Amino acid sequence: MLIFTAVLAAWIAAETLLDRFLEARQAVVDMFPSRRRPGWTYQGFIRAMHRWAGPLLSLLGGAFRSEIRQMAGRHWTREGFTAFAVDGSRVECPRTKANEKALGRGGRKKTGPQFWLTVLWHMGLGLPWAWKIGPSTDAERNHLRDMLATLPSASLLVADAGFVGYDLMAAILAAGHSFLIRVGANVTLLKQLGYTKIENAQTVYLWPQEVQRKNLLPLVLRLIVLWKKGKPIYLLTNLPADQLTDAQASVLYGMRWGVEVFYRSLKQTLHHRKMLSAAPRQARLELEWALTGLQLLGMVSAAAILSRGKDPLCWSVAMSLRAVRQMVQEKTSRRRTGRSLLGRLASAVKDSYVRRSSKKARNWPHKKNDPPAGQPNLRKAKPAEISRSKRLMAINCPV
């Protein structure tokens, strides 16, 4: 009952936490008339959440990932890879003293307390796979490193330029996974180092000076240059061209945009742009159950869409949410329309029209004007670096 109430509260668009709880509670009572009725007070609900939310969320996380794997079928892979997009975003919280002390303010000027949320998004089904929540001063790279253990073997991580770094990339490779990550001007790559016996025009090495001083091995990588609207996009991968072609890399990196749409769905469609809880512990629970609710909504919708032979990436979050809210209203008002929930969710797909104009808004006062990632610094390896690499190569004898 606690799970049902928490998930339904995450789906309800009321303006206060109390209203969300009362509506969710009434819906649970109507759905399970023979069960013992849950408590009346929001305070009692929160006390129960503090007691049970940790074990419940851990249990649900593993069960949901297992269910996603079983239901995926041929959509488990895209372009031959079990691919996951990863990205981070900040989530606002009320400006209370407790939130400011516990969460900090890691964004731009005049921002309030925030959570830093990092999500792994399965690119085959278009569903969240795992996430990590921390204060605004956390780093998304550290979050990803903590979530590597949740990934299936030999996964491919697709990410933007914020995830470039020797330590993180080495950790991904050590865990048995691969990556396709955009790289920008803040990274220096070496050419013609000679550490690998076969080099080509795309062969580069990531080997920062501090790493060299520790006698750590250089990362042998491949630099892919894609062109979009006349502008270059630079991607780094550890996979050779016979395993990941430039065309496949273009498709997969384009699909990465789905994780950005996921954040828009969470914040805008589900109205969780800003948490409502005045205390950090409750705010974290609020965000955890909002994510769990969106994940569950996606799983049920994807299963219904798959049953009709459609691609789950055509899922419309807004239409699914509308269908669920209508069913809740019908349950509480005891009106019946004759349409099942699964039938409605199977029809919750995006429009198939082809856009013929730009989505860019006119005269929109954009708050973000971040420059593009730019071109990485490419330079030829220095003689001292070549000598050091040969010494390491003699010790490690790479194939």
C-alpha positions in Angstrom: 0.0 0.0 0.0 2.9 2.3 0.8 4.3 1.8 -2.7 1.0 2.3 -4.4 0.4 5.5 -2.5 3.9 6.9 -3.2 3.8 6.1 -6.9 0.3 7.6 -7.3 1.3 10.7 -5.4 4.2 11.1 -7.9 1.7 11.0 -10.8 -0.8 13.5 -9.3 -0.3 17.1 -10.3 -1.6 18.8 -7.2 0.2 21.9 -6.0 0.9 20.6 -2.4 2.3 17.4 -1.0 -0.8 17.1 1.3 -3.2 17.2 -1.7 -1.1 14.7 -3.6 -1.1 12.3 -0.6 -4.9 12.7 0.0 -5.7 12.0 -3.7 -3.3 9.1 -3.8 -4.7 7.6 -0.6 -8.3 7.9 -1.9 -7.3 6.1 -5.1 -5.7 3.3 -3.1 -8.8 2.9 -1.0 -10.9 2.7 -4.1 -8.6 0.2 -5.9 -8.4 -2.1 -2.8 -11.7 -1.9 -1.0 -11.2 -5.1 0.9 -7.8 -4.2 2.3 -7.1 -2.3 5.5 -7.3 1.4 4.8 -4.0 3.4 5.0 -3.6 6.1 7.6 -5.2 9.5 7.1 -2.3 11.9 7.9 0.6 13.0 5.7 2.8 13.0 8.7 2.2 9.3 9.3 2.8 8.5 5.7 6.2 10.3 5.8 7.1 8.4 9.0 6.4 5.1 7.3 8.4 6.2 4.3 11.4 7.0 6.4 11.2 3.5 7.9 10.6 1.5 4.7 11.6 3.6 1.7 15.2 2.4 1.7 14.6 -1.3 1.5 11.6 -0.8 -0.8 13.5 1.3 -3.3 16.4 -1.1 -3.4 14.1 -4.0 -3.9 12.1 -2.2 -6.7 15.3 -1.1 -8.4 16.6 -4.6 -8.9 13.2 -6.0 -9.8 12.5 -3.3 -12.4 15.9 -3.8 -14.1 15.2 -7.5 -14.3 11.8 -6.8 -15.8 13.2 -4.3 -18.3 15.7 -7.0 -19.5 12.9 -9.6 -19.9 10.4 -7.4 -21.7 12.9 -5.7 -24.1 13.2 -8.6 -26.6 14.8 -7.4 -29.8 14.9 -3.8 -28.5 17.5 -4.8 -25.8 20.1 -3.6 -28.3 20.4 -0.7 -30.7 22.9 -0.9 -33.6 24.1 -4.2 -32.1 24.9 -2.7 -28.7 23.4 -2.8 -25.2 23.5 1.0 -25.1 22.9 3.4 -22.2 22.9 7.2 -22.3 24.0 8.9 -19.2 23.5 12.5 -18.2 23.2 14.7 -15.1 20.8 17.5 -14.1 20.0 19.7 -11.1 16.7 19.6 -9.4 15.5 22.6 -7.4 14.4 22.5 -3.7 12.7 25.0 -1.5 14.9 27.7 0.0 14.8 26.5 3.6 17.8 26.6 6.0 17.8 22.8 6.3 17.9 22.4 2.5 20.6 25.0 2.0 22.8 23.5 4.7 22.5 19.9 3.4 22.3 20.4 -0.3 24.3 23.5 -1.1 24.0 25.6 -4.2 26.1 24.4 -7.1 24.4 26.1 -10.0 24.5 29.7 -11.3 24.1 32.8 -9.3 20.9 33.3 -7.2 20.1 29.6 -7.4 18.5 27.9 -4.4 19.4 24.5 -2.8 19.5 21.7 -5.4 20.0 18.0 -5.8 22.4 16.7 -8.5 20.7 13.8 -10.3 22.5 11.5 -12.7 20.5 9.0 -14.7 21.4 5.9 -16.8 18.8 5.6 -19.6 18.4 2.4 -21.6 18.5 3.4 -25.2 16.6 0.3 -26.5 13.4 0.8 -24.5 13.7 4.5 -23.7 13.5 3.9 -19.9 15.6 4.9 -16.9 17.8 2.0 -15.8 19.4 3.5 -12.6 20.0 6.8 -11.0 22.1 8.5 -8.3 21.1 11.5 -6.2 23.4 13.7 -4.3 23.8 17.3 -3.2 24.4 20.0 -5.8 28.2 19.9 -5.2 28.4 16.3 -6.3 30.0 15.3 -9.6 28.2 13.3 -12.3 31.4 11.4 -13.1 31.5 10.0 -9.6 27.8 9.1 -9.8 28.4 7.2 -13.0 31.3 5.4 -11.5 29.1 4.3 -8.6 26.4 3.0 -11.0 28.7 0.9 -13.2 27.9 -2.2 -11.1 24.2 -2.0 -12.2 25.1 -2.3 -15.9 24.8 -5.6 -17.9 28.1 -7.0 -19.1 29.7 -5.4 -22.2 27.4 -2.3 -22.2 28.1 0.8 -24.3 27.9 4.1 -22.5 27.0 7.2 -24.6 27.6 10.5 -23.0 28.2 14.2 -23.6 31.4 16.1 -22.9 30.9 16.3 -19.2 32.0 12.7 -18.8 35.5 13.0 -20.4 38.3 12.1 -18.1 41.1 9.5 -17.8 40.1 8.1 -14.4 36.4 7.6 -15.4 37.2 6.2 -18.8 39.7 3.8 -17.3 37.1 2.7 -14.7 34.6 2.0 -17.5 37.1 -0.1 -19.4 38.1 -1.9 -16.2 34.5 -2.8 -15.6 34.3 -4.5 -19.0 32.2 -1.8 -20.7 32.8 0.5 -23.7 32.0 4.2 -24.3 31.1 6.7 -26.9 31.7 10.2 -25.4 31.8 13.6 -26.9 35.1 15.5 -26.3 35.8 19.2 -26.3 38.5 21.8 -26.1 39.2 21.0 -22.5 41.0 17.7 -23.4 44.4 17.1 -24.9 44.8 14.1 -27.1 48.1 12.7 -28.4 48.9 11.3 -31.9 51.7 9.1 -33.1 52.6 7.9 -29.6 53.5 4.4 -31.0 52.1 2.6 -27.9 49.9 0.4 -30.1 51.4 -1.5 -33.0 48.7 -0.5 -35.5 47.8 3.2 -35.8 45.5 4.9 -38.3 44.2 8.4 -38.9 41.6 8.0 -36.1 44.0 6.6 -33.4 44.6 9.0 -30.5 45.8 8.6 -26.9 44.4 10.0 -23.7 47.5 10.3 -21.4 47.5 13.4 -19.2 50.8 14.6 -17.7 49.8 13.6 -14.1 48.9 10.1 -15.3 52.3 9.8 -17.1 54.1 10.7 -13.9 52.3 7.9 -12.1 53.4 5.5 -14.9 49.8 4.6 -15.7 49.1 3.3 -19.2 47.8 5.6 -21.9 44.3 4.9 -23.2 44.3 3.9 -26.8 41.2 5.5 -28.3 39.6 6.4 -31.6 38.5 9.9 -32.5 35.4 10.1 -34.7 34.4 13.3 -36.3 30.8 13.7 -37.3 29.3 16.7 -39.1 25.9 18.1 -38.2 24.6 21.2 -39.9 28.1 22.0 -41.1 29.6 21.8 -37.6 31.9 19.1 -36.4 31.2 16.8 -33.4 34.1 15.0 -31.9 33.5 11.6 -30.2 35.9 9.3 -28.4 35.5 5.6 -28.2 37.6 2.6 -27.3 36.0 0.5 -30.0 37.7 -0.1 -33.4 36.0 0.7 -36.7 35.2 -2.9 -37.4 33.1 -3.1 -34.2 31.6 0.4 -34.2 31.4 2.2 -37.6 31.1 6.0 -37.9 27.6 5.5 -39.2 26.6 3.5 -36.1 28.3 6.1 -33.8 26.2 8.8 -35.5 23.0 7.0 -34.9 23.8 6.1 -31.3 25.0 9.6 -30.4 21.9 11.1 -31.9 19.8 8.8 -29.8 21.5 10.1 -26.6 19.1 13.0 -26.8 16.4 10.7 -25.3 17.9 11.2 -21.8 17.5 14.9 -22.2 13.8 14.3 -23.1 13.6 12.1 -20.0 14.6 15.0 -17.8 12.0 17.3 -19.5 9.3 14.6 -18.9 10.3 14.4 -15.2 10.4 18.1 -14.6 7.8 19.5 -16.9 5.3 16.7 -17.8 5.2 15.3 -14.2 5.7 18.7 -12.6 8.7 17.7 -10.6 11.0 20.6 -11.7 11.2 21.7 -8.0 10.7 19.5 -5.0 8.1 20.7 -2.4 9.6 19.2 0.8 11.1 21.7 3.2 13.6 19.2 4.7 16.4 17.5 2.7 15.5 13.9 3.8 11.9 14.3 2.7 12.9 16.1 -0.5 15.2 13.2 -1.4 12.3 10.7 -0.9 10.1 12.9 -3.0 12.6 12.8 -5.9 13.3 9.1 -5.5 9.6 8.2 -5.8 9.0 10.6 -8.6 11.8 8.8 -10.6 10.3 5.4 -9.5 6.9 6.5 -10.6 8.1 7.6 -14.0 10.1 4.4 -14.4 7.0 2.3 -13.6 4.8 4.3 -15.9 7.3 3.8 -18.7 7.6 0.0 -18.1 3.8 -0.5 -18.2 3.5 1.7 -21.2 6.4 0.1 -23.1 4.9 -3.4 -22.4 1.5 -2.2 -23.8 3.2 -0.6 -26.9 5.3 -3.7 -27.5 2.2 -5.9 -27.4 1.0 -4.0 -30.5 4.3 -4.5 -32.3 5.4 -0.9 -32.1 8.8 0.6 -31.1 8.8 1.6 -27.4 10.8 4.7 -28.3 7.6 6.2 -29.7 6.2 6.3 -26.1 4.5 9.6 -25.1 4.9 10.3 -21.4 2.2 13.0 -21.5 -0.4 10.6 -23.0 0.4 7.8 -20.5 0.1 10.2 -17.6 -3.2 11.5 -18.9 -4.5 7.9 -19.2 -3.5 7.1 -15.6 -5.0 10.3 -14.2 -8.2 9.6 -16.0 -8.4 6.1 -14.6 -7.8 7.4 -11.1 -10.6 10.0 -11.5 -12.9 7.3 -12.8 -12.1 5.1 -9.8 -12.8 7.8 -7.3 -15.9 9.1 -9.1 -17.0 5.5 -9.9 -17.6 6.4 -13.6 -16.7 3.8 -16.2 -15.8 4.4 -19.8 -15.2 0.8 -20.8 -11.6 1.4 -21.9 -8.9 -0.6 -20.0 -5.8 1.1 -18.8 -3.5 -1.2 -20.9 -5.6 -0.3 -24.0 -5.1 3.4 -23.3 -1.4 3.0 -22.6 -0.9 1.1 -25.8 -2.2 4.1 -27.7 0.1 6.5 -25.7 2.5 7.1 -28.6 3.9 10.3 -30.1 2.5 11.9 -33.3 4.1 10.5 -36.5 4.2 13.8 -38.3 7.4 15.1 -39.9 8.5 18.5 -38.5 9.2 21.0 -41.3 10.3 24.0 -39.3 12.8 24.7 -36.5 11.8 24.0 -32.9 13.7 27.1 -31.8 11.5 29.6 -30.1 11.3 33.2 -31.2 12.8 35.8 -28.8 13.1 33.4 -26.0 15.2 34.7 -23.1 17.4 31.7 -22.8 19.2 31.4 -19.5 21.8 29.0 -20.9 24.1 30.2 -23.6 26.8 27.6 -23.1 29.3 27.4 -26.0 29.6 24.1 -27.9 32.2 21.6 -26.8 34.7 22.7 -29.4 37.6 20.9 -30.9 39.9 18.8 -28.7 43.6 19.8 -28.6 45.4 17.4 -30.8 49.2 17.3 -30.8 52.0 15.0 -31.8 53.5 13.1 -28.9 56.8 14.5 -27.6 60.0 12.4 -27.8 60.0 12.0 -24.0 56.4 10.7 -24.1 57.3 8.2 -26.9 60.3 6.9 -24.8 58.1 6.6 -21.7 55.4 4.7 -23.7 57.9 2.3 -25.2 59.2 1.5 -21.7 55.7 0.8 -20.5 55.0 -1.2 -23.6 58.0 -3.4 -22.9 56.8 -4.0 -19.4 53.1 -4.7 -20.3 53.6 -6.3 -23.7 50.3 -5.2 -25.3 49.0 -7.2 -28.2 
